[in-house]
């Protein structure tokens, strides 16, 4: 679709927001609300077969993935074992979505295909 995309978090509210700029107009959308704390200290956006956002809950130290298709946003928990999700990067290659992120608990880098 083109345009400019941004993601930011409202830490006081525990909300993660997405916005797209098209034709000079910004359109914000609430991506995720979590009453337990911060979302999105580490996040990444990619375009391909829809929009893809990976982000981290910095209170529970878990990793989330969201995709926007024709029906809106769908999101799911990717990993919640230990302190995970730091430095997350999302990439689209053909029809596959890839996430790479740090597992701080075990000192590893993890890669997930089509989360």
Secondary structure as the mmCIF struct_conf table of DSSP 4:
data_model
#
loop_
_struct_conf.conf_type_id
_struct_conf.id
_struct_conf.beg_label_comp_id
_struct_conf.beg_label_asym_id
_struct_conf.beg_label_seq_id
_struct_conf.end_label_comp_id
_struct_conf.end_label_asym_id
_struct_conf.end_label_seq_id
BEND BEND1 UNK A 3 UNK A 3
STRN STRN1 UNK A 4 UNK A 10
TURN_TY1_P TURN_TY1_P1 UNK A 11 UNK A 14
STRN STRN2 UNK A 15 UNK A 22
TURN_TY1_P TURN_TY1_P2 UNK A 23 UNK A 24
STRN STRN3 UNK A 25 UNK A 33
TURN_TY1_P TURN_TY1_P3 UNK A 35 UNK A 36
BEND BEND2 UNK A 37 UNK A 37
STRN STRN4 UNK A 39 UNK A 47
BEND BEND3 UNK A 48 UNK A 50
STRN STRN5 UNK A 51 UNK A 57
TURN_TY1_P TURN_TY1_P4 UNK A 58 UNK A 61
STRN STRN6 UNK A 62 UNK A 69
TURN_TY1_P TURN_TY1_P5 UNK A 70 UNK A 71
STRN STRN7 UNK A 72 UNK A 79
BEND BEND4 UNK A 81 UNK A 83
STRN STRN8 UNK A 84 UNK A 93
TURN_TY1_P TURN_TY1_P6 UNK A 94 UNK A 95
STRN STRN9 UNK A 96 UNK A 103
TURN_TY1_P TURN_TY1_P7 UNK A 104 UNK A 107
STRN STRN10 UNK A 108 UNK A 113
#
